[in-house]
Amino acid sequence: MNIQQFNYVLAVAEHRHFETAAEKCFVAQSTLSTMITRFEDEIEIKIFDRRVKPVELTEEGEAIVMQLKRIKFEIDQLNERIQVLKGEMKGDIKIGCIPTIAPFLLPLFLQNFSRHHPDLFLEVKELTTSEIERRILSRELDIGIVSTPMISGELKKFPIYEEEFVLFDASNKAPKQASIRTLNMDRFWLLEEGHCMRTQVLEICDVAKPQMNTTFNINYKAGSIDSLLRFVKSNEGKTLLPTLAVADFTEEEKQHLQSFQDDIPFRTIGLVVHQHFVKTKVLDGLLEEITEAIEKLEGIRVLK
């Protein structure tokens, strides 16, 4: 048996189709099928039931595939450790970023980071905080860009900066400072459940005491900052927005922004990785690139 056979078995287990698995492995279907058959003959166990479509794992095959996943993970860890020891920065890096950060932060640093490290292939996805946490723990994801803190003790956290919130009030063009203590929650809208920024804003405003949207019969929970902003504008409402989200506002939009004069609300942005993440050079490079991109922006406090 060999590592290549392991990869072929795992590919078929994932796609449940020999032809698709062969395409993903860049080999002929006959080659992949032959190698898997040889592996099955060697261990004297049938891993796949080829009589059904799509292909199914046998009961014994389920156990074999689970063990092969563990072996592949250890081999990947070994290869990553070797790269670290050799001082190399190459290979695939999977990054997850929460939607309330991604459109505003990623354009500030991602292209430069990619250009500085041409041997790295970056796969970046927008994911919720809980999904980033789950995927890092299952090793489907390497690095998360989140608003900390995270829940799991198995994750290492690297705070980068604190970002202030500002009030966007579409009903008021008079530039003035706001106060959390006297904030009017009527016609105030948030992101939908599942977004950590919703939880943070609720905590900031202590929404348990005032009732939100008391004179409006629409309970709207947006799925993104862009859709939230559009709804708030059209209904002359209010919301809290992070600093980076308003950096490209037009002069007209800026007339509706109010900073806070006391108890300035903020969130902490940082990177999270698995406690056994070994590509420390990649992590250090990301931390440095992000810090350089945001350290001179107004409303941002870099954590050093």
N, C-alpha and C positions, 0 to 999 in steps of 0.2 A: 504494500500500500504506500501511497505517497500523497504529498500535499495537493497536487493537481487533481487527483481523484476526489479528495475531500471537497475541493472547490466545485467540481462538477456535480457532486451529490447535493451540495448546498444550493447550487443554482437551480437544479430541478425541483428541490424541495420548496424553493421560494416561488418559482413560476408555474410549477405543476404542468410543465410542458417541455418535452425534450428539445424541440426545434427552437423555442424561445430561449431556453437555457443555453443551447449551443451558440446562438447569436450573441448572447450576453458574454459568453466566455471566448468569443472569437475563434471558434473551432467548428469543424464540420459536425453535423449531427451524428454521423456514423462513428466518428472518433470519440465523442462524448459518451455515446451509448455503450461502445465497446469498453471504454475505461471503467464505466460504472459497473458493467456486467462482470468484469475481471475482479473488481473490488468485492462485489457480492459473492462471487465464487470463492475468493480468498477467505472471507470471514464466514462463509457458509450461511449467510442470512440474506433473504430477499428484502431490500429496502423499499422498493416501489412495487405497487400493483399496477402493471402496465395494461391490464385488461379493461380498465375504466378510463373514461375521458371526463374531465382532466385526470392526469395521473395522480394516484393517491399514495400516501405513505402507509406501509404496513404497520402493525403495532410495534414490531421489533424495529422497523425503520424509524419510527418516532424517537425511540430511545437512542438510536445510532446518530441521528441528525442532531439531537440535543447535545450529545457528547462532541460531535464534530464542530459545533458552534463554539463550544468552550475551547477546543483545541485551536481553532482559527483565531479566536480572540487572543490566546496566549502567544501565538505566532506573530500576530500583528503587534502586540505589545513588545515582543522581542525585537522586531524590526524597527519600531519606533525608538526603543532604547538604544539600539545600535546607531541610529541617525543622530540621536542626542549626543552620544559619546564621541561621534565623529564631527560634531559641530555642524551638521547639515540641516537645512530647512527645505524639505521637499516632500512630495506626497499629497494626499488628499486631506483637507480639513473641512469638516462640516460645522457650520456656524448657524445657530438659531438666534433670532432677535425678535423681541416683542413688537407688535405693530405700532405701539405708541412711541417707539424709539426709531424703528427702522427707516422710515422715509425721511427723517430729519438728521439722523446721525450718520448713517451709512454713506451717503454721498460726500460727507466731509473727509472721510479717511480711506474708504475701501479701495478706491482706484489707486491711490498712492501706495497702499500696502501691497496690493497685487503687483504693481510695477516694480517695487523694491525687492519682491520675492518671486521671481518668474518661475521657479521650480515648484511652487505650491499651487495646487488646484483648489480653489475655494468654492464650496457649495453653500449658499446662504439661503435660509428660509425664514419667513415670518411665522412665528409660532407663539401661542400663549405661554405665560410663565409656567403653568402646570405641565404643559406638553414639553417645554424645554427641560424641565426637571426630570420628567419621566424618561425622555430620550437620552439624557446624559447618564442617568442611572443604568439604563439598559445598553449603554455604549453605542447607541445609534447616532449620537451627536457628540462632537468634541468640545465645543465652546458655546456658552450662552451669553448673550448681551441682554441684561435684565435690569429691572428696578429692584434692588435688594431691599430687605433680606429674603433669602430663600428658606424653605422649611427643612430640607433634608440635611442631616449632619454629614452625609457622605460627599457633599459638594464643597469645594474650596471656593471662597468668595474673594474677589479682588475689586473693591470699590475704587472708582476712578474720579467721579465728580458729583457734586450736588447741583441740582437744577431747580431754580425757583419756578413757582407757578404764578401766573398772572390771571386776572379776571378779564374775561371778554364779555362785555355787556352791549348787545346789539341795539338796545333801546336808549343808550346814553352816549352822546358824542363828546360830552364835556370831559376833558382830561383831568382826572383827579385820582387821588390815592384811595384805596379801599381798605376796609378793616374786616378781618375774619369775624370779629366779635359782633359786628353789626351787619353782616352780609345778609341781604334780602334773598331768600331762597325761592321766591315766587318766579315761575318760568325758568327754573334752573334745570338743565339737563346734563346727563352723564352718559358714559359708554355703557354698553350692556354688561351683564354679569360674565365673569371669566377673564375680564381685563383687570390687571392689578391696579391700573390707574383709577378705575372706578372705586375700588376699595380705598385707595389712598385719599381720593377727594372726599369720600364719605367720612373718613376719619378726620380729615382737616376741618371740614365744615360741621362736624358733630351733628349729622343730619337726624339723629334720634330726637332732638328737641323741636326744630322747626319742620313744618310739613312742606315738601317740595311741590311746586306747581299747583298751589291751592286755588288759583283762579283759571286754570286751564285744564280741559278735559282730555288731554293727550299725554299718555305715559310713554314717551319715546326713549329707547335705549339704543344708541348708535353702535355700529360695529367697527367704526374707525373714527379717527379725529377729523378727517375730511368730511365725512357724512354728518358727524356731530356738529361741526362748524356750519355747514350748509343749513341744517335744520334750525340751529339757534339764530342764524341771520334772518331766515325767512319768517320766523315767528317772534322776532325781537326779544329773544331770550338771553340767558346768561349761561356761562360755563367757566370752568377753570382749565387753563391750557399750560403745558410746560414751555419753558423759555424757547427751546429750539423750534417748537412748532409754530412760533410767531415770528421767527427771524426773517422770513421772506414776505411778511405781510405788506400790503400796499399802504400808502399814506392814509387812504380812506379807512382801511381796516384798523390801522394803529390808533385812530381816533377813538375806537371803542375799547381800547386796552387800559386797564388800571392796575398799577402795581400796589403792593400792600405796604402799609406804613408801619405795621407792627405784627409780631408773630408771623413773619414771612414764611409761607408754606413752601416746602421743597420736597424733592425726591432724590434718592441716591441711585446713581447708575454705575454698573460695574460688570465685570466678567465673572462667570462661574464655570468651573470644570469639575470633572470627577476627581476624587481624592487621589486616584492612581494615574491621573493624566501625566504623561512623561515628556510631552513636547514643550518643555519650558521655554525654549528659545522662541518658538512661535508665539507663545503666550506673552512673553516679554516684548516681542515686536509689536503685537497688537496693542498692548497697554501704552507703549511709547507713541505709536502712531495716533491713537485716539486722543491721548493727552495733548500732543502737539496741535491737533486739529481744533480743540475746543478751549484751550487754556486762556485765550485772549477774548473770548466771547462774553458779552454782558449778561449778567444773570446766572453765570456759571462759576462755581467754586471748585477748583481742582483739589483733590485730596492727595496729598503727598506724605 
